Amino acid sequence: MATGRFAPSPTGPLHLGNLRTALLAWLFARRSGGRFLVRMEDLDRLQSSREHEAGQLADLAALGLDWDGPVVRQSERFDRYEAAIDRLDRAGLTYPCFCTRREIQEAASAPHAGPVPDGAYPGTCRHLTAAERAERAASGRPPALRLRAQVAELTVPDDVLGPLTAAVDDLVLRRNDGVPAYNLAVVVDDAAQHVEQVVRGDDLAGSAPRQRHLATLLGLPPVRYAHVPMVLAPTGHRLAKRDGATTLADQARAGRPPDVVLAALAASIGLATTGEAVTAALLRDRFDPGRVPRSPWVPGPELLGT
Ligand code: GLU
């Protein structure tokens, strides 16, 4: 029995990929009678968040995916993130970073940079002297705050993908606009909410080692990971609006109510035959975590046709 969660960013309607990930996260948690939580990752505090949140929750409910307790919003938890930053700060595990995005790209591709994994921070500001730091601070650009990572790479087990190895760089803890960073907020919240298993899209698999390291430095218990494959358009690219009926509302407009979409999602993970009438509860009883498909799903014309 493991507590699980679904943590969407309320920036628009959930598309088929998000819905399939939500279904899988729900199945992992519920098959063993575990709790299932929903957390809105609205760190950017966009005005439209509440509207999208309501739409996303209605979509989960329409598929029969229920959750426990109140929905948690990251926008209301900045004090927790700051407390965690404070803790790392006091342990000497942070430093200000004045780099622009461009400087980071240039430093990472410089001939003397050494091996810097894709997208990883090359550590430019880590070794600034106090004088250099003061000089850069005087330039007026507010710094981001980074973690002084204690390892360069880490392997974490994943229940779907097997062992995941990725770089652990000096990730951002607080962005230079003052907003806590995604990696920090996720780690703090998963621990505060007693989440035991994180099921999410495999586009985030590379973040798991970073997040595990951060949890360790904060003295928080490790979570188990299960990264599930993406949903792709027939072109092989990530599913986008132009690919057709990508949201539940689009599906309904095309004459396919939520139970038809649920059946198609279930068929895509081997839990139903195409067109079979199913409920979330039935899928829960059939679900075998060891048999989650490992390759991306490309919906057919039965879902993408409008
Ligand atoms: N908020 C992230 C997203 O919508 C998911 C983060 C997570 O599950 O850790 O892609």
Boltz pocket constraint, residues with backbone or C-beta under 6 A from the ligand:
constraints:
  - pocket:
      binder: B
      contacts: [[A, 6], [A, 7], [A, 8], [A, 9], [A, 41], [A, 186], [A, 199], [A, 200], [A, 204]]
      max_distance: 6.0
